[in-house]
C-alpha cells in the first residue's frame, strides 16, 4: 500500500523508455537543478497572501504592539520623574518594537520559496533530459514539479521549498527564503514582551510606594486595568514566541522542517553541522547582519536543488 505522501503525488514517467526486463521503477535518483530554474518568476515582486484569517491575525499583531507602545510610553515612562530611566527604557523598547514589526513585514511580504506554478508540462519535463526509467513528482494541485523537500500549502496555493509551516500571524508560509525573518520576529517579540513585563512590575512597585494619583496621568482604576492587560499580553506572547523561537532554532540546527518532523519523512539530503545549517538560513558569514531584518541572507553557497526522480 502506498504511503500518504506518495498518494498525494502524481508521477510522470519518461515516456517511451523502460528498463529492460523490469516492470517496476529503479531506486530513486537525483538530478541537480540550478536554483534559477525553480525560483519563482515573481520572486523579486511583492509577495502577499490574500487570506482573510491571515490578514486579520497580522492586523491584530500590529494592534497589540501599538497597545504595548501606548501603555509603556503614556502610562509608565512619560509620567516618570526619572528622565534617564524614561529615555533609556523608551529607546530600548521602541528599538525592539521597530525590529519586531520590520521582521514581521519581511516575513509576511517575502516569497517563502514558491515553486513556479504550472511548470509540470510535457515540454518542460522533456527539457530535463531524464534517463530511461527515471520519474519526476509533480503536484496535482498547482501542477508544478516538486523539488526535493517541497510541500504544497493549501492557503498559499503553491508548493513551497523547505516549507516549515503556514503561520497566520505573519499571513505567510515559513519557508526557505523567509525563515530568517520569522525567527527574528519571534525573537524580538519575545524580547519586547519581556521588557514590557519588567516595566510593568517596576511601575506597580513604584505606584504602591508612592501616590497612585501621581505615578500616572490616568486615573488609578484605568492605570491598573491598562497595566494588567499589558501584563497578560506580555506574558502570553513571551511564552508563545519563546517556544516558537526555540522550535525554529532546533529545526534549523537539525535541518529538518516542521512538516518533515510531523510526517517522519525519510532523510534523503546530506547531513551538515549545526553551524552550517545556521549559516544556510542567516547568511554567510556570521555578522550583526544576522540580527537585521533589512539584510537578505546570502544563499549563494547553498547546494543545488534536486528534483526527486
C-alpha distance (Angstrom), angle and dihedral (degrees) to the residues before:
residue distance angle dihedral
X1 . . .
X2 3.79 . .
X3 3.76 119.8 .
X4 3.86 119.9 -114.2
X5 3.80 89.1 -106.9
X6 3.80 92.8 57.1
X7 3.80 93.7 42.4
X8 3.80 90.6 61.9
X9 3.79 93.2 51.4
X10 3.79 127.3 82.9
X11 3.78 116.5 -144.0
X12 3.77 123.5 -142.9
X13 3.81 114.6 -164.2
X14 3.77 123.5 -155.3
X15 3.80 96.0 -103.6
X16 3.75 121.0 -126.3
X17 3.84 93.3 17.1
X18 3.82 124.5 98.6
X19 3.74 135.9 161.0
X20 3.82 110.9 -101.7
X21 3.78 113.7 -106.6
X22 3.78 93.5 1.9
X23 3.80 131.2 105.6
X24 3.79 96.0 -172.6
X25 3.77 136.8 63.5
X26 3.75 121.3 -96.0
X27 3.80 122.6 -117.6
X28 3.80 116.8 -65.0
X29 3.79 117.5 -77.4
X30 3.80 129.3 -170.9
X31 3.78 130.5 -134.3
X32 3.82 115.0 -159.8
X33 3.80 110.1 -128.2
X34 3.79 125.8 -165.6
X35 3.80 113.8 -111.2
X36 3.81 90.0 -125.6
X37 3.79 89.8 63.7
X38 3.79 95.3 59.2
X39 3.81 99.7 33.1
X40 3.77 112.3 112.5
X41 3.79 114.5 -106.4
X42 3.80 87.7 -130.7
X43 3.81 94.6 53.7
X44 3.80 92.1 112.0
X45 3.81 93.3 45.6
X46 3.80 127.6 82.0
X47 3.79 111.8 -75.4
X48 3.80 117.9 -152.1
X49 3.80 130.1 156.9
X50 3.80 114.5 -140.4
X51 3.79 97.0 -144.8
X52 3.81 117.4 140.7
X53 3.81 95.0 -149.2
X54 3.79 92.5 47.5
X55 3.81 93.8 47.4
X56 3.82 91.1 50.0
X57 3.82 91.5 48.8
X58 3.81 91.1 48.4
X59 3.82 91.3 50.5
X60 3.82 90.8 48.1
X61 3.82 89.1 51.8
X62 3.80 91.7 55.3
X63 3.82 92.7 44.0
X64 3.81 91.3 52.8
X65 3.81 90.9 51.0
X66 3.81 90.3 48.9
X67 3.82 90.3 49.0
X68 3.80 90.3 53.0
X69 3.81 88.8 47.6
X70 3.80 90.7 52.5
X71 3.80 95.2 49.3
X72 3.79 94.8 44.1
X73 3.80 94.8 48.8
X74 3.81 104.9 33.5
X75 3.79 101.8 29.4
X76 3.81 102.9 35.5
X77 3.81 115.5 14.7
X78 3.81 107.9 34.0
X79 3.85 94.6 49.9
X80 3.81 90.0 48.6
X81 3.79 116.9 111.9
X82 3.82 91.8 -148.2
X83 3.81 104.8 85.6
X84 3.82 95.1 -173.5
X85 3.81 91.2 51.3
X86 3.80 90.9 50.9
X87 3.82 95.5 46.6
X88 3.81 95.9 46.6
X89 3.79 96.4 45.0
X90 3.79 93.6 38.9
X91 3.80 91.8 52.5
X92 3.80 93.5 45.7
X93 3.80 93.5 47.4
X94 3.80 93.5 47.6
X95 3.82 93.0 47.9
X96 3.81 91.7 51.5
X97 3.82 92.1 45.1
X98 3.81 91.3 48.7
X99 3.81 92.6 50.0
X100 3.82 90.4 46.9
X101 3.81 93.2 52.6
X102 3.81 92.1 42.9
X103 3.81 89.5 52.4
X104 3.79 89.2 48.0
X105 3.81 91.8 54.1
X106 3.81 92.5 47.7
X107 3.81 92.1 47.9
X108 3.80 90.9 48.0
X109 3.81 99.4 42.9
X110 3.82 100.5 38.1
X111 3.79 120.7 96.0
X112 3.84 101.4 -112.8
X113 3.80 91.6 -149.2
X114 3.78 106.2 -67.5
X115 3.79 116.8 -172.4
X116 3.84 113.9 -129.8
X117 3.77 108.7 -88.3
X118 3.79 119.8 -118.7
X119 3.81 97.6 8.1
X120 3.81 93.9 129.3
X121 3.80 93.1 98.8
X122 3.79 126.4 139.9
X123 3.81 91.3 -115.0
X124 3.82 93.2 51.2
X125 3.80 93.4 46.6
X126 3.80 89.9 50.9
X127 3.80 89.5 51.4
X128 3.83 89.0 61.1
X129 3.82 87.4 67.7
X130 3.78 95.4 -139.4
X131 3.77 119.0 -162.3
X132 3.83 120.5 -117.1
X133 3.80 111.8 -71.6
X134 3.78 95.3 12.5
X135 3.79 119.5 128.4
X136 3.79 137.6 -161.8
X137 3.78 127.7 -150.0
X138 3.75 120.4 -128.4
X139 3.79 130.6 -172.5
X140 3.83 112.0 -114.2
X141 3.81 90.6 -155.6
X142 3.81 102.4 54.8
X143 3.83 97.3 15.1
X144 3.81 93.7 -126.8
X145 3.78 130.3 136.3
X146 3.79 108.2 -107.4
X147 3.79 117.0 -130.7
X148 3.76 115.9 -149.5
X149 3.85 112.7 -72.1
X150 3.83 93.7 15.3
X151 3.81 120.3 133.3
X152 3.78 133.3 -171.9
X153 3.82 118.4 -112.5
X154 3.79 114.2 -150.8
X155 3.82 91.6 -156.8
X156 3.81 98.2 47.9
X157 3.83 89.0 35.5
X158 3.80 89.5 -140.9
X159 3.78 138.9 99.1
X160 3.82 108.8 -107.0
X161 3.80 124.8 -154.7
X162 3.84 112.3 -122.1
X163 3.79 90.5 -5.7
X164 3.79 111.1 -168.2
X165 3.80 99.9 179.8
X166 3.80 142.3 -49.6
X167 3.80 110.7 -98.5
X168 3.82 116.7 -160.0
X169 3.83 90.8 -164.0
X170 3.80 89.9 68.1
X171 3.81 93.0 29.1
X172 3.79 91.0 -129.8
X173 3.76 145.6 80.5
X174 3.78 118.1 -91.5
X175 3.78 104.1 -128.2
X176 3.75 144.8 140.9
X177 3.81 98.1 -58.3
X178 3.81 101.9 41.9
X179 3.80 105.3 30.5
X180 3.81 90.4 101.9
X181 3.82 91.5 57.5
X182 3.80 92.3 47.0
X183 3.81 91.1 51.4
X184 3.82 90.4 49.1
X185 3.82 90.2 47.8
X186 3.81 92.6 54.7
X187 3.81 91.4 44.0
X188 3.80 95.9 50.6
X189 3.81 93.4 43.2
X190 3.81 89.0 52.0
X191 3.82 90.9 49.7
X192 3.79 94.7 46.2
X193 3.83 89.9 47.8
X194 3.81 91.1 50.6
X195 3.79 91.0 48.8
X196 3.79 91.6 49.4
X197 3.83 91.2 51.4
X198 3.82 91.2 52.7
X199 3.80 90.7 49.9
X200 3.82 91.8 49.4
X201 3.82 91.9 50.8
X202 3.81 92.8 48.3
X203 3.79 91.6 46.5
X204 3.81 92.5 50.7
X205 3.81 90.2 50.9
X206 3.79 90.9 47.8
X207 3.81 93.2 49.6
X208 3.81 92.8 47.6
X209 3.79 90.5 54.3
X210 3.81 94.4 42.2
X211 3.79 134.3 39.8
X212 3.84 112.0 -68.5
X213 3.79 89.9 -142.1
X214 3.82 90.7 60.0
X215 3.80 101.6 42.1
X216 3.80 94.2 66.4
X217 3.77 139.6 27.1
X218 3.83 88.7 -131.8
X219 3.77 127.4 74.0
X220 3.83 116.0 -86.9
X221 3.85 94.6 -108.3
X222 3.82 92.0 48.9
X223 3.80 91.0 46.1
X224 3.80 92.3 51.9
X225 3.81 92.9 48.1
X226 3.82 93.1 48.1
X227 3.80 92.1 48.2
X228 3.82 93.9 47.2
X229 3.81 91.4 50.0
X230 3.80 90.9 49.2
X231 3.79 90.5 47.4
X232 3.81 90.9 52.0
X233 3.81 91.8 46.4
X234 3.80 93.3 47.1
X235 3.80 94.0 47.9
X236 3.81 93.0 47.0
X237 3.79 95.4 49.2
X238 3.79 93.4 40.3
X239 3.80 90.6 58.9
X240 3.81 94.8 40.8
X241 3.80 98.0 46.6
X242 3.80 93.6 40.6
X243 3.80 89.9 56.1
X244 3.80 91.3 46.0
X245 3.80 91.4 48.1
X246 3.80 91.2 50.6
X247 3.80 94.2 48.4
X248 3.80 91.6 47.5
X249 3.80 93.6 50.7
X250 3.81 90.0 47.3
X251 3.80 90.1 49.1
X252 3.81 91.3 50.9
X253 3.81 94.2 46.9
X254 3.81 93.0 49.5
X255 3.83 91.6 41.0
X256 3.79 91.1 -132.0
X257 3.79 122.0 121.7
X258 3.78 124.2 -137.6
X259 3.80 92.1 -106.0
X260 3.80 91.8 49.7
X261 3.80 90.1 51.4
X262 3.81 91.9 46.9
X263 3.81 94.1 48.6
X264 3.82 91.8 38.4
X265 3.77 89.3 -133.8
X266 3.77 119.0 -168.2
X267 3.78 112.0 -99.9
X268 3.82 108.0 -115.2
X269 3.79 99.5 161.3
X270 3.79 131.0 85.1
X271 3.80 116.2 -85.9
X272 3.82 115.1 -122.1
X273 3.77 135.8 -175.9
X274 3.80 120.1 -90.0
X275 3.80 90.7 -111.6
X276 3.82 92.0 53.5
X277 3.80 90.4 49.8
X278 3.81 91.3 51.3
X279 3.79 90.9 49.0
X280 3.79 90.4 50.0
X281 3.82 90.3 58.3
X282 3.81 102.8 35.4
X283 3.81 100.0 33.1
X284 3.79 142.5 -105.9
X285 2.97 124.5 -39.7
X286 3.80 119.5 11.0
X287 3.81 114.2 -98.1
X288 3.80 141.4 133.7
X289 3.80 86.4 -81.2
X290 3.79 86.6 78.7
X291 3.82 86.8 73.6
X292 3.81 95.5 45.5
X293 3.82 120.1 95.9
X294 3.81 88.0 -159.3
X295 3.81 93.9 63.2
X296 3.79 117.9 86.6
X297 3.84 112.8 -142.1
X298 3.79 116.7 -113.3
X299 3.80 107.3 -123.7
X300 3.79 93.0 168.6
X301 3.81 93.4 113.8
X302 3.78 94.0 49.0
X303 3.78 118.7 120.0
X304 3.82 117.5 -97.8
X305 3.79 115.5 -91.9
X306 3.75 118.7 -108.4
X307 3.76 133.1 -148.5
X308 3.77 112.8 -139.2
X309 3.77 103.1 -122.8
